[in-house]
Amino acid sequence: MSSDHPLRWSTNGLRVRISQTNNSTAHITPLFPSQKLLKTQVLREIKILRTNGIQEIFTSALGPNEQRFFMDLGFNLHEELSLLAHNFDKPIDFPTRPTRRVRRSDWATVLELDNAAFSTFWQFDTSALAEALAATPKTRVRMDATDTALGFAITGRSGRMAFLQRLAVDPGHQRLGVGRSLVADSLQWSRKRFVRELLVNTQVNNFAALSLYESMGFIKKRDGLAVLRWNGNP
Ligand SMILES: CC(C)(COP(=O)(O)OP(=O)(O)OC[C@H]1O[C@@H](n2cnc3c(N)ncnc32)[C@H](O)[C@@H]1OP(=O)(O)O)[C@@H](O)C(=O)NCCC(=O)NCCS
């Protein structure tokens, strides 16, 4: 896809983002529940992407109904995710470390932390970070406020639902309580805004993250999520 194409757009019921590191890869997020998505529209979008040189499409993390919808169109399982929820019925921790608001000038640091913490597929580029920040009407983005930032967290809120969208701690400074403190900040912010449920998803084998969330009162939901992949004719 040529570089003058927009990196993100919304059309045919989908939000589309072209990877900045591999411009033959697109990431799509359905804008409606599966009952409101039209197969013809999604197929039209896939055709547009293919015409523009896209060879591989990944979905956002989808629930069971959305998974069925996209599998019917030829998508396959790429990775399963566990979905956990905190419903604020137990006391929650307070942050133990200072944090500060992330500004636009901090994005390079945030991306550096993110890329060090996550494996290649999950790493954010600028456009993925911008997409995460714009995904919900309200967003809280905090970074560790020590001399060298050791981690950051992004929490989005839509009404009384909130989503811990991203959490990363510098690999050289893990197991020091930075992650726990950032999650506590996210929980406190959500509770003060009367959030009913704070959701987070993570790879099924991400034992560090699962153990952190479960130790802070998050409960694993029965149905998980999945990222699906398309790389052929629908
Ligand atoms: C998950 C992550 C954010 C944890 O950050 P952290 O600063 O190392 O976590 P903390 O030091 O606050 O640890 C809190 C608890 O989490 C659990 N935990 C953290 N790392 C762990 C590991 N490697 N193995 C097992 N448990 C672990 C433990 O219960 C720990 O408590 P303890 O140290 O008292 O035993 C960090 O490992 C990370 O950035 N991973 C890569 C990115 C990622 O997976 N993000 C979350 C995806 S949604």
PDBQT file of the ligand as one rigid body, heavy atoms in Angstrom, charges set to zero:
ROOT
HETATM    1  C1  LIG A 301       2.760  -8.087  33.263  1.00  0.00    +0.000 C 
HETATM    2  C2  LIG A 301       3.691  -6.963  33.704  1.00  0.00    +0.000 C 
HETATM    3  C3  LIG A 301       3.046  -5.628  33.354  1.00  0.00    +0.000 C 
HETATM    4  C4  LIG A 301       3.915  -7.052  35.223  1.00  0.00    +0.000 C 
HETATM    5  O1  LIG A 301       4.657  -5.920  35.619  1.00  0.00    +0.000 OA
HETATM    6  P1  LIG A 301       5.650  -5.966  36.891  1.00  0.00    +0.000 P 
HETATM    7  O2  LIG A 301       6.019  -4.566  37.205  1.00  0.00    +0.000 OA
HETATM    8  O3  LIG A 301       6.752  -6.918  36.647  1.00  0.00    +0.000 OA
HETATM    9  O4  LIG A 301       4.688  -6.569  37.985  1.00  0.00    +0.000 OA
HETATM   10  P2  LIG A 301       4.829  -6.415  39.562  1.00  0.00    +0.000 P 
HETATM   11  O5  LIG A 301       6.265  -6.354  39.963  1.00  0.00    +0.000 OA
HETATM   12  O6  LIG A 301       3.975  -5.300  39.998  1.00  0.00    +0.000 OA
HETATM   13  O7  LIG A 301       4.246  -7.825  40.019  1.00  0.00    +0.000 OA
HETATM   14  C5  LIG A 301       3.019  -7.940  40.632  1.00  0.00    +0.000 C 
HETATM   15  C6  LIG A 301       2.605  -9.401  40.685  1.00  0.00    +0.000 C 
HETATM   16  O8  LIG A 301       2.388  -9.899  39.363  1.00  0.00    +0.000 OA
HETATM   17  C7  LIG A 301       2.783 -11.278  39.323  1.00  0.00    +0.000 C 
HETATM   18  N1  LIG A 301       3.929 -11.405  38.424  1.00  0.00    +0.000 N 
HETATM   19  C8  LIG A 301       4.584 -10.420  37.796  1.00  0.00    +0.000 A 
HETATM   20  N2  LIG A 301       5.540 -10.942  36.997  1.00  0.00    +0.000 NA
HETATM   21  C9  LIG A 301       5.480 -12.272  37.144  1.00  0.00    +0.000 A 
HETATM   22  C10 LIG A 301       6.190 -13.351  36.566  1.00  0.00    +0.000 A 
HETATM   23  N3  LIG A 301       7.189 -13.145  35.679  1.00  0.00    +0.000 N 
HETATM   24  N4  LIG A 301       5.838 -14.596  36.911  1.00  0.00    +0.000 NA
HETATM   25  C11 LIG A 301       4.833 -14.830  37.776  1.00  0.00    +0.000 A 
HETATM   26  N5  LIG A 301       4.133 -13.840  38.387  1.00  0.00    +0.000 NA
HETATM   27  C12 LIG A 301       4.442 -12.582  38.057  1.00  0.00    +0.000 A 
HETATM   28  C13 LIG A 301       3.164 -11.655  40.746  1.00  0.00    +0.000 C 
HETATM   29  O9  LIG A 301       1.963 -12.057  41.380  1.00  0.00    +0.000 OA
HETATM   30  C14 LIG A 301       3.627 -10.318  41.285  1.00  0.00    +0.000 C 
HETATM   31  O10 LIG A 301       3.559 -10.246  42.667  1.00  0.00    +0.000 OA
HETATM   32  P3  LIG A 301       4.857 -10.648  43.547  1.00  0.00    +0.000 P 
HETATM   33  O11 LIG A 301       6.054 -10.000  42.900  1.00  0.00    +0.000 OA
HETATM   34  O12 LIG A 301       4.520 -10.099  44.884  1.00  0.00    +0.000 OA
HETATM   35  O13 LIG A 301       4.918 -12.138  43.485  1.00  0.00    +0.000 OA
HETATM   36  C15 LIG A 301       5.086  -7.090  33.006  1.00  0.00    +0.000 C 
HETATM   37  O14 LIG A 301       5.540  -8.412  33.191  1.00  0.00    +0.000 OA
HETATM   38  C16 LIG A 301       5.087  -6.756  31.536  1.00  0.00    +0.000 C 
HETATM   39  O15 LIG A 301       5.229  -5.591  31.139  1.00  0.00    +0.000 OA
HETATM   40  N6  LIG A 301       4.920  -7.782  30.675  1.00  0.00    +0.000 N 
HETATM   41  C17 LIG A 301       4.959  -7.599  29.235  1.00  0.00    +0.000 C 
HETATM   42  C18 LIG A 301       3.773  -6.823  28.744  1.00  0.00    +0.000 C 
HETATM   43  C19 LIG A 301       2.475  -7.464  29.188  1.00  0.00    +0.000 C 
HETATM   44  O16 LIG A 301       2.316  -8.670  29.151  1.00  0.00    +0.000 OA
HETATM   45  N7  LIG A 301       1.529  -6.615  29.615  1.00  0.00    +0.000 N 
HETATM   46  C20 LIG A 301       0.232  -7.049  30.073  1.00  0.00    +0.000 C 
HETATM   47  C21 LIG A 301      -0.554  -7.563  28.950  1.00  0.00    +0.000 C 
HETATM   48  S1  LIG A 301      -2.216  -7.141  29.061  1.00  0.00    +0.000 SA
ENDROOT
TORSDOF 0
